[in-house]
Amino acid sequence: MSLSAASQRVVLATGNPGKLREFSELLATCRIQVVPQSDFAVPDAAETGLSFVENALLKARNAARHTGLPAIADDSGLEVDYLNGAPGIYSARYAGPEGDSAANNAQLLRALSGVPATRRGARFQCLLVFMRHADDPTPLICQGTWEGRILEDIHGTGGFGYDPLFYVEDMQCSAAELEPARKNLLSHRGQALRCLLSALNNSSGD
């Protein structure tokens, strides 16, 4: 299926306003009309998978089934070396089911209390899935990884989630201190989305 037509609509399987904003910015130059699943009152999928890719597939299939549209879904999270990859797939609800970013950040700081900078290595992971329809047997799957380390306190007010604690070595600042365009260029989500768009462009010529 080609996504080159201006009329092509794709549902974005998320209710996270930060993700919606980033996807809108990243897709602004493309001729793909992305609509959030909230426009269709799609119920959230139960994220019962044991990996990022399993959860992304569950969310994409759920959105496609309820809307009849192709769907894009991502499952993203933070892996901290000292914590053996935690919070991982539980990043959004690390401090509880409410998904409160401030509480999650506070929980992470407590877990790393007293841990030196040399042992605070971490990375954001993003698994992005595109499904042409709910029963698509060969969904497109792309991954992006963003390396960094966890700071000892909050820096910056931009971004969302763990961005104020995620130090980007090359930029000498936290992810929350980056301009949105710079963050989109570097981030795990930006990498995964560019990979997906390349795959879709390649498939459209088949």
Secondary structure, 3 states (H helix, E strand, C coil): CCCCCCCCEEEECCCCHHHHHHHHHHCCCCCCEEEEHHHHCCCCCCCCCCCHHHHHHHHHHHHHHHHCCCEEEEEEEEEEHHHCCCEHHHHHHCCCCCCCHHHHHHHHHHHCCCCCHHHCEEEEEEEEEEECCCCCCCCEEEEEEEEEEECCCCCCCCCCCCHHHEEEHHHCEEHHHCCHHHHHHHCHHHHHHHHHHHHHHHHHCC
